[in-house]
Amino acid sequence: MTYQKRIGNLGETIAAEFLENKGYQLIDHNYHTRYGELDLVMLELDRVVFVEVKTRTSDTFGTPEDSVTPEKLERLQSAALLWLQAHPEVDDDWRMDVVSVNLTHDQRVKNIEHFINVEL
């Protein structure tokens, strides 16, 4: 496994725990579609929340959330719609969030930010 993949997996685990501590429930993760992968699918009360997790150990290339472009959001929205089609048992009340995880070089959490209801 590459370094980037390990850091990404660590960030997803940290983000899921962070959201669970806020009362969210993890219902799916790393869901693959032709439009890309949904990192986390969470439930907040009765609302499905599709969460894109971005993790960095440096701000050299910008903040983690800077890498979530309108094009990326459009692909994620398409992936989310496919997930909803595959799971008709859940309510179609949904939104997209971004969780930005900044780690130190020794992979400890420096900062986490939760961006709620990110739109195109």
PyMOL commands that set and color helices and strands:
alter all, ss='L'
color gray80, all
select helices_A, chain A and resi 3-21+64-67+70-86
alter helices_A, ss='H'
color red, helices_A
select strands_A, chain A and resi 25-33+36-44+47-56+94-103+109-115
alter strands_A, ss='S'
color yellow, strands_A
deselect
rebuild
show_as cartoon
